[in-house]
């Protein structure tokens, strides 16, 4: 997943990567958010967005996290995928193979 979210202190080596977790339920997302923000910093509290529920945080060790739940993945051309067949779970061909 790509994101255009920059940290408040600007990009520098080590802070320009976020781990994204796609949660199976709102309860799982809330539990992860609660645990990861303990001693850390909330960047975006959990809320509904056009693509599903989203939250962002930096944990106590300085790692950036994005949590997501729900929504239907949509490509820039308007194509949507069922939840079980998102662009990240569809099989892809490796270079040089047919």
C-alpha positions, 0 to 999 in steps of 0.5 A, a space after each residue: 500500500 502506498 500513502 502520502 501521509 508525512 510525519 509532522 517532523 518531515 521525512 528522514 531516514 527511518 520515519 518514512 515507512 508505515 506498516 499497514 494492517 488490514 483488520 478482520 473486524 472493528 473490534 480487532 482494529 480497536 484492540 490493536 489501536 489501543 495496544 499500539 498507541 500505549 506510550 506512542 502518539 496518535 496521528 489519526 484517530 479511528 474514523 470512517 473514511 470513503 474507503 473504510 475505517 482508518 487510523 494511523 499512529 506511531 508506537 512507543 518505539 517510533 514505528 508508524 502504523 496504519 490500521 484499516 477495516 472494511 470498505 471495498 478496494 477500488 482501483 483508480 479506474 473505478 474497478 472494484 474487487 470482492 474482499 477475497 480477491 484484492 489486488 494484494 491477494 490475487 496471484 501474480 505472474 513472476 517475470 519470465 513465467 507464463 
